[in-house]
């Protein structure tokens, strides 16, 4: 019997558990677990089951439409795509250096977006698990339950997100899918009345961000075993850093570390990403698996996002967040922290940093006046890289002589984390599901691991309570022996 037939025969003897869809995340995903006769987990996979095709259907469109079009990839972080596309197309219009006013307006927009996205994810999507417990009553595990039990926490989460959304409105023109950033710069200044209101609000916003960091630190210290071990995924780290090694969410060069924290690649410019990265395709998911070419697909995958960024940089260039970063690094001692739940801690540190940056930017007179658009020698190609809330985002375009997009490549943040998420759910499944009777609470452990990465699984935004979960445990012949429905 060939190895392929042996594998197929072995898989036929396994039982399949399906989580479809994964809830409290952006978009649709499905998890499948394969269990042997002793209920031991043999395989765990996260499937991305939607195919959007953005890279194809924007071909033939005028380049100036692209920063608005690609925002439709996501309803949670459209600003990231808006700005990544604009940065790439800056190069096409010859704006190798945009004006100070345009860059500061873009930064204000971007940091407002990261702040609101981090607040949404932590307070609305993840805090119910963290505050009530992974196996708590399912009816409480939502923002409504948090508001009832922890009204101050819920209120702060809502108002933090509102502030970030107002920053986006003032800089992009709308809270969702704005038009403020264009190839070569921006098309608006900050209105004086918006500046005045934001300056009145920002001290309270900074204080609430500090409180959020304290909350998540308290959770870690209260149950350090769970938070240090749950879904731990040793891997490399990747993010943008400034020329001096500082954290920068808008611009910089790519830095890669290995799982032990050693820098393996430094100073990779945006247009050189294809020289160092490759992508693997697997038949069971529409989402690719990126990896560092020099290490290959088995050893070259890595994590992105807050957990990677906070440990990949040398310093956070704002005093309050840098103090918190140093405490986080001290928590890990001399080791890189790979615990999946530590994403929440670093996410709140970044939210605090965003508030500090916004506070500083609001005092800059360039936001209210100054040149908005730059141009220069036209080219036919551009690459834009930005740190989206979920991690490194890459947009790459080629434009023909008729100003139409002829080719596009997008590597979104969640794609970079694909292998890490699959490894995390496999670890959690084997730790918590092996030999156990299937329950909704145990099932939620898998979803908790996925949520920690704050994945954006598609372009769609779903309303609370509109994503029912049906779990079936079936024999190899397809006979359903147990079903759990969560609506």
PLY file of the C-alpha trace (Angstrom):
ply
format ascii 1.0
element vertex 487
property float x
property float y
property float z
element edge 486
property int vertex1
property int vertex2
end_header
0.00 0.00 0.00
1.40 3.43 -0.92
1.95 6.12 1.70
-0.89 8.17 0.19
-3.34 5.28 0.51
-2.20 4.56 4.05
-2.81 8.19 5.00
-6.23 8.22 3.36
-7.21 4.98 5.10
-6.04 6.35 8.44
-8.05 9.55 7.95
-11.13 7.49 7.13
-10.99 6.02 10.62
-11.01 9.45 12.28
-14.04 11.37 13.51
-14.51 14.93 12.34
-15.60 17.84 14.55
-16.58 21.03 12.72
-16.89 24.56 14.14
-18.74 26.53 11.51
-18.58 29.48 11.68
-16.07 30.81 14.19
-17.89 33.56 16.13
-16.90 37.01 17.38
-14.37 37.55 14.62
-14.48 39.63 11.42
-15.73 37.39 8.62
-16.41 33.68 8.16
-14.08 30.83 9.06
-14.43 27.17 9.91
-12.38 24.85 12.12
-12.18 21.10 11.63
-10.78 18.70 14.21
-10.00 15.06 13.45
-10.19 12.73 16.48
-9.13 9.09 16.74
-11.08 6.36 18.55
-9.60 7.50 21.89
-10.76 11.09 21.27
-7.20 12.31 20.81
-6.82 15.22 18.40
-4.86 14.18 15.34
-5.40 17.28 13.25
-6.78 20.81 13.66
-7.23 23.26 10.82
-8.62 26.75 10.37
-10.32 27.03 6.98
-10.99 30.37 5.31
-13.99 29.51 3.20
-14.67 32.83 1.42
-13.00 33.90 -1.79
-13.12 37.62 -2.55
-10.88 38.05 -5.61
-9.87 41.69 -5.01
-6.50 41.16 -6.66
-8.29 40.31 -9.91
-11.33 42.52 -10.12
-9.44 45.77 -9.52
-7.41 45.07 -12.65
-8.42 47.48 -15.37
-9.56 50.16 -12.93
-7.94 53.64 -12.89
-5.26 53.79 -10.23
-6.85 56.77 -8.46
-9.93 54.67 -7.64
-7.94 52.00 -5.83
-7.49 53.58 -2.36
-11.29 53.84 -2.09
-12.07 50.46 -3.68
-9.75 48.30 -1.59
-11.26 49.57 1.65
-14.15 47.22 0.93
-11.86 44.39 1.94
-12.78 45.16 5.54
-15.39 47.04 7.53
-13.27 47.05 10.70
-9.94 48.42 9.45
-10.67 49.99 6.03
-8.23 52.80 6.84
-5.32 50.35 6.71
-6.15 49.36 3.13
-6.92 52.97 2.23
-3.47 54.07 3.39
-1.49 51.06 2.18
-2.91 51.55 -1.31
-2.22 55.29 -1.15
1.37 54.66 -0.09
1.89 52.26 -2.98
0.38 54.69 -5.48
2.43 57.59 -4.10
5.29 55.88 -5.89
3.29 55.64 -9.14
2.61 59.39 -9.20
6.21 60.14 -8.26
5.51 61.38 -4.74
8.58 59.74 -3.22
8.16 62.13 -0.29
4.67 63.39 0.52
4.24 66.78 2.21
4.55 67.12 6.01
0.88 68.05 6.26
-0.22 65.00 4.26
1.92 62.62 6.28
0.72 63.99 9.61
-2.91 63.82 8.51
-2.41 60.22 7.39
-0.72 59.35 10.66
-3.54 60.93 12.65
-6.05 58.93 10.62
-4.08 55.71 11.02
-3.43 55.96 14.75
-7.08 56.84 15.32
-8.02 53.73 13.40
-5.66 51.44 15.32
-6.98 52.85 18.60
-10.62 52.21 17.69
-9.89 48.75 16.27
-7.96 47.65 19.35
-10.76 48.96 21.58
-13.39 47.14 19.54
-11.51 43.87 19.60
-10.60 43.85 23.28
-13.75 45.23 24.86
-16.43 43.93 22.50
-15.04 40.65 21.16
-12.52 39.26 23.64
-13.25 40.70 27.10
-16.34 38.47 27.62
-14.10 35.38 27.54
-11.42 36.98 29.71
-13.73 38.48 32.32
-16.26 35.63 32.66
-14.14 32.59 31.79
-13.94 30.46 28.66
-16.61 28.04 29.86
-18.96 30.61 31.41
-22.62 30.82 30.49
-22.79 31.43 26.77
-25.56 34.01 27.13
-23.23 36.28 29.13
-20.25 36.05 26.80
-20.95 39.22 24.82
-20.68 42.98 25.22
-24.18 43.10 26.71
-23.06 40.77 29.47
-19.95 42.86 30.04
-22.06 46.02 30.28
-24.25 44.40 32.93
-21.41 43.06 35.08
-18.69 45.66 34.40
-20.48 48.85 33.28
-17.43 51.10 33.60
-15.29 48.75 31.50
-17.94 48.50 28.79
-18.52 52.25 28.77
-14.81 52.96 28.41
-14.57 50.49 25.54
-17.47 52.08 23.69
-16.17 55.64 24.16
-12.60 54.74 23.22
-13.85 53.32 19.96
-16.09 56.33 19.40
-13.12 58.67 19.80
-11.09 56.72 17.25
-14.00 56.72 14.84
-14.33 60.49 15.17
-10.62 60.87 14.35
-11.24 58.84 11.18
-14.26 60.96 10.26
-12.30 64.17 10.66
-9.36 62.97 8.55
-10.96 60.61 6.01
-14.34 62.28 5.59
-16.38 59.33 6.91
-16.07 56.90 9.81
-16.07 53.95 7.39
-14.78 53.92 3.82
-13.62 57.52 3.66
-11.82 59.30 0.83
-9.27 61.52 2.59
-6.09 59.85 1.38
-5.23 60.02 -2.32
-2.18 59.04 -4.39
0.36 61.73 -3.60
-1.08 62.91 -0.30
-4.38 64.02 1.21
-7.40 66.02 0.04
-8.29 67.79 3.30
-6.95 69.51 6.40
-8.17 68.98 9.95
-11.03 71.34 10.81
-10.20 73.68 13.73
-13.39 72.72 15.57
-12.44 69.02 15.36
-8.95 69.78 16.61
-10.37 71.69 19.58
-12.78 68.90 20.52
-10.14 66.18 20.23
-7.76 68.18 22.42
-10.46 68.44 25.07
-11.10 64.69 24.94
-7.59 63.28 24.66
-6.54 63.44 28.36
-9.49 61.20 29.29
-8.73 58.88 26.37
-5.14 58.45 27.54
-6.35 57.71 31.08
-8.80 55.08 29.84
-6.07 53.46 27.76
-3.89 53.27 30.86
-6.78 51.65 32.73
-7.16 49.08 29.93
-3.49 48.13 30.23
-3.90 47.72 33.98
-6.95 45.52 33.47
-5.21 43.12 31.13
-2.10 43.02 33.33
-4.32 42.11 36.27
-5.81 39.23 34.28
-2.35 37.91 33.45
-1.10 38.12 37.02
-4.30 36.60 38.45
-4.00 33.42 36.36
-0.46 33.40 35.04
-0.45 29.67 34.26
-3.39 30.00 31.87
-2.17 33.19 30.25
1.40 31.97 29.87
0.59 28.52 28.48
-2.68 28.76 26.56
-2.05 28.22 22.85
1.62 29.18 23.07
3.13 29.32 19.56
6.92 29.71 19.32
7.70 31.33 15.98
9.50 34.18 14.33
8.32 37.79 14.59
7.87 40.38 11.84
6.95 44.06 11.71
7.94 47.47 10.46
10.41 49.46 12.54
11.77 52.96 12.20
15.37 53.57 11.11
16.37 53.82 14.78
14.55 50.57 15.64
11.54 52.28 17.20
7.95 51.10 16.75
6.23 52.80 13.81
2.75 51.82 12.66
2.75 53.96 9.50
6.17 53.61 7.89
9.58 51.98 8.17
11.46 48.90 6.99
10.73 45.26 7.70
12.54 43.48 10.53
12.34 39.72 11.18
13.38 37.87 14.33
13.53 34.15 14.99
11.66 32.44 17.82
14.53 33.13 20.23
14.52 36.85 19.50
17.59 36.97 17.24
17.28 39.41 14.33
17.58 37.41 11.11
16.66 40.14 8.60
16.88 43.89 9.04
16.13 46.95 6.93
14.04 45.23 4.23
12.54 48.03 2.11
8.90 47.84 0.99
9.77 47.12 -2.66
12.06 44.23 -1.62
9.40 42.16 0.16
9.16 39.65 -2.71
12.87 38.93 -2.37
12.46 37.66 1.19
8.88 36.35 1.38
7.12 33.52 -0.38
3.64 32.06 0.00
2.52 28.45 0.24
-0.92 27.35 -0.99
-2.82 24.54 0.71
-5.92 22.90 -0.74
-8.14 23.28 2.32
-8.05 27.10 2.68
-8.36 30.16 0.46
-5.81 31.91 2.68
-2.14 31.49 1.79
0.73 30.66 4.16
3.59 33.21 3.94
7.12 32.35 5.07
10.66 33.66 4.94
12.16 32.23 1.77
15.56 31.59 3.34
14.08 29.19 5.92
11.41 27.51 3.82
7.72 26.86 4.58
8.31 24.50 7.51
10.57 26.81 9.52
10.15 30.26 8.00
6.66 31.20 9.21
6.21 33.95 11.75
3.74 36.06 13.74
2.70 39.66 13.12
0.54 42.11 15.05
0.85 43.62 18.54
2.64 40.67 20.16
5.26 40.73 17.41
5.57 44.51 17.14
6.06 45.24 20.84
8.89 42.67 21.03
10.38 43.32 17.60
11.04 47.03 18.14
13.78 48.47 20.32
11.61 51.17 21.87
8.09 52.60 21.69
8.47 56.34 21.02
5.95 57.56 23.60
6.74 57.59 27.33
3.72 55.88 28.89
3.59 53.05 26.37
7.36 52.55 26.55
7.14 52.13 30.32
4.47 49.48 29.80
6.55 47.80 27.08
9.49 47.49 29.44
7.28 45.93 32.10
5.93 43.47 29.52
9.44 42.54 28.44
10.50 42.11 32.07
7.55 39.74 32.53
9.15 37.40 29.99
12.60 37.73 31.47
15.18 37.07 28.79
12.79 34.99 26.70
10.49 36.03 23.87
6.86 35.84 25.00
4.94 33.59 22.61
1.78 33.07 24.69
-1.22 33.65 22.44
-3.23 35.45 25.14
-0.38 37.95 25.50
-1.67 39.50 22.29
-4.28 41.24 24.46
-1.66 42.77 26.76
0.42 44.12 23.88
-2.72 45.27 22.06
-3.59 47.53 25.00
-0.02 48.84 25.15
-0.34 49.81 21.50
-3.71 51.44 22.12
-2.07 53.60 24.80
0.73 54.47 22.36
-1.82 55.52 19.75
-3.50 57.85 22.23
-0.14 59.42 23.08
0.74 59.92 19.41
-2.66 61.46 18.71
-2.20 63.82 21.65
1.14 64.98 20.25
-0.13 65.33 16.68
-3.09 67.47 17.75
-0.67 70.25 18.77
0.90 70.37 15.28
-0.18 73.43 13.22
0.59 71.55 9.97
-2.70 69.69 10.38
-4.65 72.89 9.79
-2.76 74.25 6.79
0.04 73.49 4.36
0.45 71.73 1.04
-1.51 68.49 0.75
-0.33 66.86 -2.49
3.09 66.08 -3.95
4.05 64.65 -7.32
7.09 63.88 -9.42
8.39 61.50 -12.06
5.67 58.97 -12.90
6.42 55.23 -12.59
4.49 52.05 -13.34
4.81 50.24 -10.01
4.47 50.84 -6.30
4.51 48.95 -3.00
2.91 50.21 0.20
3.53 48.57 3.58
1.78 49.62 6.78
1.14 48.14 10.21
-2.60 47.47 10.34
-4.16 46.73 13.74
-3.76 43.01 13.08
-0.22 43.21 11.68
1.85 43.96 8.61
-0.16 44.78 5.48
1.36 44.83 1.99
-0.20 46.35 -1.16
1.63 46.03 -4.50
0.35 47.46 -7.80
1.46 47.79 -11.40
-0.11 50.47 -13.58
-0.02 50.58 -17.40
0.43 53.51 -19.77
-3.31 54.20 -19.66
-3.26 54.66 -15.86
-5.10 51.35 -15.37
-4.08 48.76 -12.79
-2.61 45.79 -14.64
-1.52 43.64 -11.69
-2.02 43.53 -7.92
-0.68 41.53 -5.00
-2.04 41.86 -1.46
-0.71 40.16 1.66
-3.04 41.05 4.51
-2.19 40.87 8.18
-4.18 37.76 9.00
-2.48 35.90 6.15
0.90 36.39 7.83
-0.57 34.85 11.01
-2.17 31.90 9.22
0.28 29.21 10.30
0.49 30.62 13.83
-3.29 30.48 14.22
-3.43 26.90 12.94
-0.64 25.88 15.31
-2.35 27.59 18.25
-5.70 25.88 17.75
-3.94 22.53 17.38
-2.16 23.11 20.69
-5.38 24.18 22.46
-7.37 21.28 21.01
-4.84 18.72 22.18
-4.56 20.33 25.61
-8.26 20.82 26.36
-10.26 18.45 24.10
-8.27 15.22 24.24
-10.40 12.48 25.79
-13.07 14.93 26.90
-16.80 14.91 26.28
-17.62 17.63 23.80
-19.21 20.77 25.29
-19.80 24.29 24.07
-17.41 25.62 26.70
-14.58 23.37 25.55
-15.32 24.33 21.99
-15.01 27.99 22.94
-11.38 27.40 23.91
-10.62 26.96 20.23
-12.37 30.19 19.36
-10.60 32.06 22.19
-7.26 31.10 20.63
-8.35 32.34 17.22
-9.81 35.59 18.60
-6.56 36.46 20.36
-4.98 37.05 16.95
-7.85 39.44 16.10
-8.22 37.85 12.66
-10.03 39.45 9.76
-11.26 36.38 7.92
-13.07 38.22 5.14
-14.37 41.62 4.09
-17.71 41.32 5.84
-18.77 42.80 9.17
-21.38 40.82 11.07
-23.84 42.10 13.65
-23.96 40.74 17.18
-26.04 37.57 17.37
-26.18 36.93 13.62
-23.62 34.12 13.47
-25.15 30.85 14.74
-22.79 28.01 15.57
-23.61 24.38 14.83
-21.19 21.74 16.11
-21.54 18.15 14.95
-19.61 15.09 16.06
-19.85 12.47 13.34
-18.60 8.95 12.83
-16.43 8.18 9.81
-19.52 7.00 7.91
-21.12 10.41 8.34
-23.58 9.41 11.08
-24.05 12.34 13.50
-23.74 11.13 17.09
-23.88 14.52 18.86
-24.93 18.03 17.89
-24.67 21.36 19.75
-26.37 24.47 18.36
-25.55 27.97 19.56
-27.66 30.76 18.12
0 1
1 2
2 3
3 4
4 5
5 6
6 7
7 8
8 9
9 10
10 11
11 12
12 13
13 14
14 15
15 16
16 17
17 18
18 19
19 20
20 21
21 22
22 23
23 24
24 25
25 26
26 27
27 28
28 29
29 30
30 31
31 32
32 33
33 34
34 35
35 36
36 37
37 38
38 39
39 40
40 41
41 42
42 43
43 44
44 45
45 46
46 47
47 48
48 49
49 50
50 51
51 52
52 53
53 54
54 55
55 56
56 57
57 58
58 59
59 60
60 61
61 62
62 63
63 64
64 65
65 66
66 67
67 68
68 69
69 70
70 71
71 72
72 73
73 74
74 75
75 76
76 77
77 78
78 79
79 80
80 81
81 82
82 83
83 84
84 85
85 86
86 87
87 88
88 89
89 90
90 91
91 92
92 93
93 94
94 95
95 96
96 97
97 98
98 99
99 100
100 101
101 102
102 103
103 104
104 105
105 106
106 107
107 108
108 109
109 110
110 111
111 112
112 113
113 114
114 115
115 116
116 117
117 118
118 119
119 120
120 121
121 122
122 123
123 124
124 125
125 126
126 127
127 128
128 129
129 130
130 131
131 132
132 133
133 134
134 135
135 136
136 137
137 138
138 139
139 140
140 141
141 142
142 143
143 144
144 145
145 146
146 147
147 148
148 149
149 150
150 151
151 152
152 153
153 154
154 155
155 156
156 157
157 158
158 159
159 160
160 161
161 162
162 163
163 164
164 165
165 166
166 167
167 168
168 169
169 170
170 171
171 172
172 173
173 174
174 175
175 176
176 177
177 178
178 179
179 180
180 181
181 182
182 183
183 184
184 185
185 186
186 187
187 188
188 189
189 190
190 191
191 192
192 193
193 194
194 195
195 196
196 197
197 198
198 199
199 200
200 201
201 202
202 203
203 204
204 205
205 206
206 207
207 208
208 209
209 210
210 211
211 212
212 213
213 214
214 215
215 216
216 217
217 218
218 219
219 220
220 221
221 222
222 223
223 224
224 225
225 226
226 227
227 228
228 229
229 230
230 231
231 232
232 233
233 234
234 235
235 236
236 237
237 238
238 239
239 240
240 241
241 242
242 243
243 244
244 245
245 246
246 247
247 248
248 249
249 250
250 251
251 252
252 253
253 254
254 255
255 256
256 257
257 258
258 259
259 260
260 261
261 262
262 263
263 264
264 265
265 266
266 267
267 268
268 269
269 270
270 271
271 272
272 273
273 274
274 275
275 276
276 277
277 278
278 279
279 280
280 281
281 282
282 283
283 284
284 285
285 286
286 287
287 288
288 289
289 290
290 291
291 292
292 293
293 294
294 295
295 296
296 297
297 298
298 299
299 300
300 301
301 302
302 303
303 304
304 305
305 306
306 307
307 308
308 309
309 310
310 311
311 312
312 313
313 314
314 315
315 316
316 317
317 318
318 319
319 320
320 321
321 322
322 323
323 324
324 325
325 326
326 327
327 328
328 329
329 330
330 331
331 332
332 333
333 334
334 335
335 336
336 337
337 338
338 339
339 340
340 341
341 342
342 343
343 344
344 345
345 346
346 347
347 348
348 349
349 350
350 351
351 352
352 353
353 354
354 355
355 356
356 357
357 358
358 359
359 360
360 361
361 362
362 363
363 364
364 365
365 366
366 367
367 368
368 369
369 370
370 371
371 372
372 373
373 374
374 375
375 376
376 377
377 378
378 379
379 380
380 381
381 382
382 383
383 384
384 385
385 386
386 387
387 388
388 389
389 390
390 391
391 392
392 393
393 394
394 395
395 396
396 397
397 398
398 399
399 400
400 401
401 402
402 403
403 404
404 405
405 406
406 407
407 408
408 409
409 410
410 411
411 412
412 413
413 414
414 415
415 416
416 417
417 418
418 419
419 420
420 421
421 422
422 423
423 424
424 425
425 426
426 427
427 428
428 429
429 430
430 431
431 432
432 433
433 434
434 435
435 436
436 437
437 438
438 439
439 440
440 441
441 442
442 443
443 444
444 445
445 446
446 447
447 448
448 449
449 450
450 451
451 452
452 453
453 454
454 455
455 456
456 457
457 458
458 459
459 460
460 461
461 462
462 463
463 464
464 465
465 466
466 467
467 468
468 469
469 470
470 471
471 472
472 473
473 474
474 475
475 476
476 477
477 478
478 479
479 480
480 481
481 482
482 483
483 484
484 485
485 486
